[in-house]
């Protein structure tokens, strides 16, 4: 089963997106702050990471930088999820190492297409 690490501190967002991803057949691992997200990525080796950018303890930008600096996690695709919709936010997320960027509220079909585009071919069912 393809696993997705969802790093998010808002319980409503966690419930909504996790439920929809599980219905599509993905295993969802949750971390509620950036530090926990880095630790879970290292221990669980997910196929992909959905990273909120405004997180407690360590923000999503820094968590992504840390993940991309580690040999064991650098190749895991990261999609930044953020309510930040200011000009330049996408570029800032990509510069931090994110592989793609999407805005909240999540448009599920669009996010699912981005997930499928970043997953290795052998993991897509």
C-alpha positions in Angstrom: 0.0 0.0 0.0 1.2 3.5 -0.8 1.8 5.6 2.3 1.4 9.3 2.5 2.7 11.3 5.5 0.4 14.2 6.1 2.0 16.9 8.3 -0.8 19.2 9.5 -1.8 20.7 12.8 -5.5 21.4 12.1 -7.7 18.5 13.3 -10.5 19.3 10.8 -8.1 19.3 7.9 -6.5 16.1 9.1 -9.9 14.3 9.3 -11.2 15.6 6.0 -8.1 14.9 3.8 -7.1 11.7 5.6 -10.5 10.2 5.1 -10.6 11.1 1.4 -7.1 9.7 0.8 -7.9 6.4 2.7 -11.0 6.0 0.5 -8.7 6.2 -2.5 -6.6 3.4 -1.1 -3.7 5.3 0.5 -2.3 4.6 3.9 -2.1 7.9 5.8 0.4 8.7 8.5 -0.2 11.9 10.5 2.3 14.2 12.2 1.1 17.4 13.8 4.2 19.6 13.7 7.3 19.9 11.6 9.7 18.2 14.0 7.4 15.2 14.3 7.0 15.2 10.5 10.7 14.9 10.0 10.9 12.1 12.6 8.0 10.2 11.0 9.4 10.5 7.5 12.7 9.0 8.8 11.0 6.2 10.6 8.1 5.4 8.3 9.7 6.1 4.8 6.4 7.3 3.2 6.0 7.3 -0.6 5.0 11.0 -0.5 4.6 13.8 2.0 1.9 16.5 2.2 3.4 19.3 4.2 1.5 22.2 5.7 3.7 25.2 5.8 2.4 27.0 8.9 3.2 24.4 11.6 4.1 24.6 15.3 7.6 23.7 16.6 9.3 23.7 13.2 7.5 25.2 10.2 6.9 23.3 6.9 9.6 25.2 5.1 12.3 24.3 7.6 11.0 20.7 7.9 11.2 20.3 4.2 14.8 21.7 4.1 15.8 19.1 6.8 14.1 16.3 4.9 15.8 17.2 1.6 19.2 17.4 3.4 19.0 13.8 4.7 20.1 11.0 2.4 17.3 8.8 3.7 14.5 11.2 3.0 15.7 13.5 0.2 14.0 11.6 -2.6 10.6 11.5 -1.0 8.3 13.9 -3.0 6.9 16.8 -0.9 3.8 18.7 -1.8 3.4 21.9 0.2 -0.2 22.6 1.3 -0.9 26.1 2.5 -3.5 28.8 2.8 -0.7 31.2 1.8 -1.8 32.5 -1.6 0.5 35.5 -1.8 2.6 36.0 -4.9 5.9 34.2 -4.4 4.7 31.7 -1.9 4.9 28.8 -4.4 8.4 29.8 -5.4 9.4 30.0 -1.7 8.1 26.5 -1.1 9.9 25.1 -4.1 13.1 26.9 -3.1 12.8 25.1 0.3 12.8 21.8 -1.5 9.1 21.1 -2.1 8.3 19.3 -5.3 5.0 20.9 -5.8 2.6 23.4 -4.1 -1.1 23.5 -3.6 -3.4 25.9 -1.8 -6.1 25.4 0.9 -8.9 24.8 0.9 -7.8 21.7 -1.0 -9.4 20.9 -4.3 -9.2 17.1 -4.0 -9.2 16.2 -7.6 -6.4 18.6 -8.4 -4.4 17.4 -5.3 -4.9 13.8 -6.3 -3.6 14.5 -9.8 -0.4 16.1 -8.2 0.0 13.1 -5.9 -0.2 10.6 -8.8 2.2 12.7 -10.9 4.9 12.6 -8.2 4.5 8.9 -7.1 6.9 6.4 -8.6 5.1 4.6 -11.4 5.3 1.2 -9.6 3.3 2.5 -6.6 0.3 3.8 -8.6 -2.6 1.4 -8.7 
